């Protein structure tokens, strides 16, 4: 079966309400649900939850292909809020405090050539100033808190992982309508997941 992995209940809500007339509606963080063709789970925020809950899902179910969808922050203005982006490479970015950090990275297969691609950095650490933002802009275009962990665990189980994110805003950006932008982003990612299911 194929699997769709969300990080938060808010990101999953539109998809859950509209997939098969709400078959999985009410799914909570940490839960796994499935029918004959699809497995759905919500990991929760952060690399640890993402890794542990993806691992549990993959141990309990035979997953042929995994799609992780959710929101991200743009590190530069090359992407617009609301835009869907496919990650062609993801790396773990919480080693910045080391004197000579190296970051584990993974190339990812692109399943939808119609989307722009970007390098994704996954980190629980949030850049604190302009100097840090400039540092990350040199090596990544978007940031999240779950992608690398999910892709890494999927690779350990031999399940191809695809990551598609919707940009909710810019690092240190100021959006007076951020809540509305976020709601639209959640809807956009749910609509995308529903469109991709036949493929």
PyMOL commands that set and color helices and strands:
alter all, ss='L'
color gray80, all
select helices_A, chain A and resi 9-21+47-60+130-137+147-156+178-196
alter helices_A, ss='H'
color red, helices_A
select strands_A, chain A and resi 2-6+32-34+38-42+65-74+84-92+105-107+116-122+142-144+160-170
alter strands_A, ss='S'
color yellow, strands_A
deselect
rebuild
show_as cartoon
